[in-house]
Amino acid sequence: IIAGGGSAALIAGSTSAVRAASCVTTGGLGNPVVSTLETGVSAIVSLTAIFIPIIAVILVILVLFFLRKFYKRIKNRKSAKTKF
């Protein structure tokens, strides 16, 4: 909870600074562009936050599958050597 508040304050502060700089340098004409970019970045970050855990679970399953396959291959080699 504490880290979330700090993160929110940091984002809000940087947003205010960017909008103020945009207003000063463009006379307010750049604010719609800044707002659109802000919305796009927040959408990308939100989607990333949703899909990264799903991708991580898929990668863990794939790694476990390949480790099992590799273990079976090594086990079969050892059992083939002991038969002769």
DSSP file (Angstrom, degrees, kcal/mol; ACC not computed):
  #  RESIDUE AA STRUCTURE BP1 BP2  ACC     N-H-->O    O-->H-N    N-H-->O    O-->H-N    TCO  KAPPA ALPHA  PHI   PSI    X-CA   Y-CA   Z-CA
    1    1 A I     >        0   0    0      0, 0.0     4,-1.8     0, 0.0     5,-0.1   0.000 360.0 360.0 360.0 -41.8    0.0    0.0    0.0
    2    2 A I  H  >  +     0   0    0      1,-0.2     4,-1.9     2,-0.2     5,-0.2   0.922 360.0  48.5 -66.1 -43.4    2.8    2.4    0.9
    3    3 A A  H  > S+     0   0    0      1,-0.2     4,-2.4     2,-0.2    -1,-0.2   0.863 108.6  55.2 -65.8 -35.2    4.7    1.7   -2.4
    4    4 A G  H  > S+     0   0    0      2,-0.2     4,-2.4     1,-0.2    -1,-0.2   0.887 107.1  49.8 -64.6 -38.8    1.5    2.1   -4.4
    5    5 A G  H  X S+     0   0    0     -4,-1.8     4,-2.3     2,-0.2    -2,-0.2   0.909 111.5  48.0 -66.4 -41.7    1.0    5.6   -2.9
    6    6 A G  H  X S+     0   0    0     -4,-1.9     4,-2.3     2,-0.2    -2,-0.2   0.904 112.3  49.1 -64.1 -41.5    4.6    6.6   -3.7
    7    7 A S  H  X S+     0   0    0     -4,-2.4     4,-2.5     2,-0.2     5,-0.2   0.920 111.3  49.5 -63.9 -43.4    4.3    5.3   -7.2
    8    8 A A  H  X S+     0   0    0     -4,-2.4     4,-2.6     1,-0.2    -2,-0.2   0.899 111.2  49.4 -63.2 -40.2    1.0    7.2   -7.8
    9    9 A A  H  X S+     0   0    0     -4,-2.3     4,-2.5     2,-0.2    -1,-0.2   0.904 110.8  50.1 -65.6 -40.7    2.5   10.4   -6.4
   10   10 A L  H  X S+     0   0    0     -4,-2.3     4,-2.4     2,-0.2    -2,-0.2   0.927 113.2  45.5 -63.2 -45.0    5.5   10.0   -8.7
   11   11 A I  H  X S+     0   0    0     -4,-2.5     4,-2.5     2,-0.2    -2,-0.2   0.926 114.0  48.7 -64.8 -45.1    3.3    9.4  -11.8
   12   12 A A  H  X S+     0   0    0     -4,-2.6     4,-2.2     1,-0.2    -2,-0.2   0.901 112.5  49.1 -62.9 -40.7    1.0   12.3  -10.9
   13   13 A G  H  X S+     0   0    0     -4,-2.5     4,-2.2     2,-0.2    -1,-0.2   0.915 112.5  46.3 -65.4 -43.1    3.9   14.7  -10.4
   14   14 A S  H  X S+     0   0    0     -4,-2.4     4,-2.4     2,-0.2    -2,-0.2   0.875 111.3  52.7 -69.1 -35.2    5.6   13.7  -13.6
   15   15 A T  H  X S+     0   0    0     -4,-2.5     4,-2.5     2,-0.2     5,-0.2   0.922 110.0  48.4 -63.3 -43.7    2.3   14.1  -15.5
   16   16 A S  H  X S+     0   0    0     -4,-2.2     4,-2.4     1,-0.2    -2,-0.2   0.908 111.7  49.8 -62.8 -41.7    1.8   17.6  -14.1
   17   17 A A  H  X S+     0   0    0     -4,-2.2     4,-2.5     2,-0.2    -2,-0.2   0.911 111.8  47.5 -64.7 -42.1    5.4   18.6  -15.0
   18   18 A V  H  X S+     0   0    0     -4,-2.4     4,-2.5     2,-0.2    -2,-0.2   0.921 113.5  47.7 -66.1 -43.4    5.0   17.3  -18.6
   19   19 A R  H  X S+     0   0    0     -4,-2.5     4,-2.4     2,-0.2    -2,-0.2   0.896 112.1  49.6 -65.8 -38.2    1.7   19.1  -19.0
   20   20 A A  H  X S+     0   0    0     -4,-2.4     4,-2.4    -5,-0.2    -2,-0.2   0.926 112.4  47.6 -64.9 -43.4    3.0   22.3  -17.6
   21   21 A A  H  X S+     0   0    0     -4,-2.5     4,-2.6     1,-0.2     5,-0.2   0.897 112.6  49.8 -64.0 -39.4    6.1   22.2  -19.9
   22   22 A S  H  X S+     0   0    0     -4,-2.5     4,-2.1     1,-0.2     6,-0.7   0.893 111.3  48.9 -65.1 -39.8    3.8   21.4  -22.8
   23   23 A C  H  X S+     0   0    0     -4,-2.4     4,-1.2     2,-0.2     5,-0.3   0.904 114.0  45.4 -67.0 -41.3    1.5   24.3  -21.9
   24   24 A V  H  < S+     0   0    0     -4,-2.4    -2,-0.2     1,-0.2    -1,-0.2   0.921 118.6  40.7 -69.1 -43.4    4.4   26.7  -21.6
   25   25 A T  H  < S+     0   0    0     -4,-2.6    -2,-0.2    -5,-0.2    -1,-0.2   0.800 128.8  27.3 -79.9 -27.9    6.3   25.7  -24.8
   26   26 A T  H >< S-     0   0    0     -4,-2.1     3,-1.2    -5,-0.2    -1,-0.2   0.415 102.2-116.0-114.8   1.2    3.2   25.3  -27.1
   27   27 A G  T 3< S-     0   0    0     -4,-1.2    -4,-0.2     1,-0.2    -3,-0.2   0.778  76.8 -54.6  70.3  25.1    0.8   27.7  -25.5
   28   28 A G  T >  S+     0   0    0     -6,-0.7     3,-0.7    -5,-0.3    -1,-0.2   0.299 118.0 107.2  92.1 -10.0   -1.6   24.9  -24.7
   29   29 A L  T <  S+     0   0    0     -3,-1.2     4,-0.3     1,-0.2    -2,-0.1   0.737  76.6  53.7 -73.8 -21.0   -1.8   23.5  -28.2
   30   30 A G  T 3> S+     0   0    0     -8,-0.4     4,-2.3     1,-0.2    -1,-0.2   0.545  83.0  89.3 -89.1  -7.5    0.4   20.5  -27.4
   31   31 A N  H <> S+     0   0    0     -3,-0.7     4,-2.7     1,-0.2     5,-0.2   0.873  83.9  52.6 -62.2 -38.8   -1.8   19.3  -24.4
   32   32 A P  H  > S+     0   0    0      0, 0.0     4,-2.3     0, 0.0    -1,-0.2   0.888 110.8  48.9 -63.3 -35.3   -4.1   17.1  -26.5
   33   33 A V  H  > S+     0   0    0     -4,-0.3     4,-2.5     2,-0.2    -2,-0.2   0.930 112.5  47.2 -67.3 -44.3   -1.0   15.3  -28.0
   34   34 A V  H  X S+     0   0    0     -4,-2.3     4,-2.4     1,-0.2    -1,-0.2   0.906 112.5  50.1 -62.5 -42.0    0.4   14.8  -24.5
   35   35 A S  H  X S+     0   0    0     -4,-2.7     4,-2.3     2,-0.2    -1,-0.2   0.899 110.5  49.3 -64.4 -41.4   -2.9   13.6  -23.2
   36   36 A T  H  X S+     0   0    0     -4,-2.3     4,-2.4     2,-0.2    -2,-0.2   0.916 112.4  47.5 -64.7 -43.6   -3.2   11.1  -26.1
   37   37 A L  H  X S+     0   0    0     -4,-2.5     4,-2.6     1,-0.2     5,-0.2   0.900 110.8  52.9 -63.3 -39.8    0.3    9.8  -25.5
   38   38 A E  H  X S+     0   0    0     -4,-2.4     4,-2.2    -5,-0.2    -2,-0.2   0.913 110.3  46.9 -61.1 -44.3   -0.4    9.5  -21.8
   39   39 A T  H  X S+     0   0    0     -4,-2.3     4,-2.1     2,-0.2    -2,-0.2   0.906 112.5  50.2 -65.9 -42.3   -3.6    7.5  -22.5
   40   40 A G  H  X S+     0   0    0     -4,-2.4     4,-2.2     2,-0.2    -2,-0.2   0.917 111.3  47.7 -62.7 -44.2   -1.7    5.2  -25.0
   41   41 A V  H  X S+     0   0    0     -4,-2.6     4,-2.6     1,-0.2     5,-0.2   0.904 111.2  50.9 -65.0 -40.8    1.1    4.5  -22.6
   42   42 A S  H  X S+     0   0    0     -4,-2.2     4,-2.2    -5,-0.2    -1,-0.2   0.876 109.8  50.4 -66.6 -34.9   -1.2    3.8  -19.7
   43   43 A A  H  X S+     0   0    0     -4,-2.1     4,-2.5     2,-0.2    -2,-0.2   0.917 111.5  48.1 -66.1 -42.9   -3.2    1.3  -21.9
   44   44 A I  H  X S+     0   0    0     -4,-2.2     4,-2.4     2,-0.2    -2,-0.2   0.918 112.5  48.2 -64.0 -43.5    0.0   -0.4  -22.9
   45   45 A V  H  X S+     0   0    0     -4,-2.6     4,-2.3     2,-0.2    -1,-0.2   0.896 111.7  50.4 -64.7 -39.7    1.2   -0.6  -19.3
   46   46 A S  H  X S+     0   0    0     -4,-2.2     4,-1.4     2,-0.2    -2,-0.2   0.929 112.0  46.5 -64.2 -45.2   -2.1   -2.0  -18.2
   47   47 A L  H  X S+     0   0    0     -4,-2.5     4,-2.6     1,-0.2     5,-0.2   0.885 111.8  51.9 -64.7 -38.4   -2.2   -4.7  -20.9
   48   48 A T  H  X S+     0   0    0     -4,-2.4     4,-2.5     1,-0.2    -1,-0.2   0.912 106.8  53.1 -63.3 -42.1    1.4   -5.6  -20.1
   49   49 A A  H  < S+     0   0    0     -4,-2.3    -1,-0.2     1,-0.2    -2,-0.2   0.810 113.4  44.7 -63.7 -29.1    0.5   -6.0  -16.4
   50   50 A I  H  X S+     0   0    0     -4,-1.4     4,-0.6    -5,-0.1    -2,-0.2   0.910 119.7  37.6 -78.7 -44.4   -2.3   -8.3  -17.4
   51   51 A F  H  X S+     0   0    0     -4,-2.6     4,-2.6     1,-0.2     5,-0.2   0.738  99.1  72.6 -88.0 -23.4   -0.4  -10.5  -19.9
   52   52 A I  H  X S+     0   0    0     -4,-2.5     4,-2.5    -5,-0.2    -1,-0.2   0.924  99.3  47.9 -59.7 -45.5    3.1  -10.8  -18.4
   53   53 A P  H  > S+     0   0    0      0, 0.0     4,-2.2     0, 0.0    -1,-0.2   0.896 112.1  50.3 -62.7 -36.6    1.9  -13.2  -15.6
   54   54 A I  H  X S+     0   0    0     -4,-0.6     4,-2.0     2,-0.2    -2,-0.2   0.930 112.1  46.8 -65.1 -44.8    0.1  -15.3  -18.2
   55   55 A I  H  X S+     0   0    0     -4,-2.6     4,-2.5     1,-0.2    -1,-0.2   0.880 110.1  54.6 -63.6 -38.0    3.2  -15.5  -20.4
   56   56 A A  H  X S+     0   0    0     -4,-2.5     4,-2.3    -5,-0.2    -1,-0.2   0.907 107.3  49.3 -63.3 -41.9    5.3  -16.3  -17.3
   57   57 A V  H  X S+     0   0    0     -4,-2.2     4,-2.2     2,-0.2    -1,-0.2   0.915 111.2  49.8 -63.5 -42.6    3.1  -19.2  -16.4
   58   58 A I  H  X S+     0   0    0     -4,-2.0     4,-2.3     1,-0.2    -2,-0.2   0.916 110.9  49.6 -62.2 -43.0    3.3  -20.5  -20.0
   59   59 A L  H  X S+     0   0    0     -4,-2.5     4,-2.5     2,-0.2    -2,-0.2   0.890 109.4  51.4 -64.4 -39.1    7.1  -20.2  -20.0
   60   60 A V  H  X S+     0   0    0     -4,-2.3     4,-2.5     2,-0.2    -1,-0.2   0.918 110.2  49.3 -63.3 -42.9    7.3  -22.1  -16.6
   61   61 A I  H  X S+     0   0    0     -4,-2.2     4,-2.3     2,-0.2    -2,-0.2   0.916 111.8  48.9 -62.6 -43.0    5.2  -24.9  -18.1
   62   62 A L  H  X S+     0   0    0     -4,-2.3     4,-2.5     2,-0.2    -2,-0.2   0.913 111.1  49.6 -63.2 -42.6    7.4  -25.1  -21.2
   63   63 A V  H  X S+     0   0    0     -4,-2.5     4,-2.5     1,-0.2    -2,-0.2   0.920 111.6  48.7 -63.3 -43.3   10.6  -25.2  -19.1
   64   64 A L  H  X S+     0   0    0     -4,-2.5     4,-2.2     2,-0.2    -1,-0.2   0.895 110.6  51.7 -63.6 -39.4    9.2  -27.9  -16.9
   65   65 A F  H  X S+     0   0    0     -4,-2.3     4,-2.3     2,-0.2    -2,-0.2   0.935 112.8  44.2 -61.2 -47.6    8.1  -29.9  -20.0
   66   66 A F  H  X S+     0   0    0     -4,-2.5     4,-2.6     2,-0.2    -2,-0.2   0.861 111.8  53.0 -69.7 -34.6   11.6  -29.7  -21.5
   67   67 A L  H  X S+     0   0    0     -4,-2.5     4,-2.6     2,-0.2    -1,-0.2   0.908 110.3  48.3 -64.3 -40.9   13.3  -30.5  -18.2
   68   68 A R  H  X S+     0   0    0     -4,-2.2     4,-2.4     2,-0.2    -2,-0.2   0.920 112.3  48.6 -63.3 -44.3   11.2  -33.6  -17.9
   69   69 A K  H  X S+     0   0    0     -4,-2.3     4,-1.9     1,-0.2    -2,-0.2   0.910 112.9  47.8 -62.0 -43.2   12.0  -34.6  -21.5
   70   70 A F  H  X S+     0   0    0     -4,-2.6     4,-2.2     2,-0.2    -2,-0.2   0.897 110.8  51.5 -64.9 -41.8   15.7  -34.0  -20.9
   71   71 A Y  H  X S+     0   0    0     -4,-2.6     4,-2.6     1,-0.2    -2,-0.2   0.909 109.3  50.0 -63.1 -43.0   15.6  -36.0  -17.6
   72   72 A K  H  X S+     0   0    0     -4,-2.4     4,-2.3     1,-0.2    -1,-0.2   0.884 109.4  52.1 -62.8 -38.1   13.9  -39.0  -19.4
   73   73 A R  H  X S+     0   0    0     -4,-1.9     4,-1.8     2,-0.2    -2,-0.2   0.926 112.2  44.6 -65.1 -44.5   16.6  -38.8  -22.1
   74   74 A I  H  X S+     0   0    0     -4,-2.2     4,-2.2     2,-0.2    -2,-0.2   0.908 112.7  52.0 -65.9 -41.7   19.4  -39.0  -19.6
   75   75 A K  H  X S+     0   0    0     -4,-2.6     4,-2.1     1,-0.2    -2,-0.2   0.894 108.9  50.4 -62.9 -40.0   17.7  -41.7  -17.6
   76   76 A N  H  X S+     0   0    0     -4,-2.3     4,-1.9     2,-0.2    -1,-0.2   0.871 109.0  51.7 -66.9 -36.8   17.3  -43.8  -20.8
   77   77 A R  H  X S+     0   0    0     -4,-1.8     4,-1.8     2,-0.2    -2,-0.2   0.920 110.5  48.0 -64.7 -43.4   21.0  -43.4  -21.6
   78   78 A K  H  X S+     0   0    0     -4,-2.2     4,-1.6     1,-0.2    -2,-0.2   0.898 112.4  48.2 -65.7 -40.0   22.0  -44.5  -18.2
   79   79 A S  H  X S+     0   0    0     -4,-2.1     4,-0.8     1,-0.2    -1,-0.2   0.834 110.0  52.7 -71.2 -30.2   19.7  -47.6  -18.3
   80   80 A A  H  X S+     0   0    0     -4,-1.9     4,-0.6     1,-0.2     3,-0.2   0.860 109.0  50.2 -70.8 -34.6   21.0  -48.5  -21.8
   81   81 A K  H  < S+     0   0    0     -4,-1.8     3,-0.4     1,-0.2    -2,-0.2   0.847 108.4  52.0 -70.5 -34.4   24.6  -48.4  -20.6
   82   82 A T  H  < S+     0   0    0     -4,-1.6    -1,-0.2     1,-0.2    -2,-0.2   0.689  99.1  65.2 -78.8 -17.2   23.9  -50.6  -17.5
   83   83 A K  H  <        0   0    0     -4,-0.8    -1,-0.2    -3,-0.2    -2,-0.2   0.801 360.0 360.0 -73.6 -28.6   22.2  -53.3  -19.7
   84   84 A F     <        0   0    0     -4,-0.6    -1,-0.2    -3,-0.4    -2,-0.2   0.465 360.0 360.0 -88.4 360.0   25.4  -54.2  -21.5
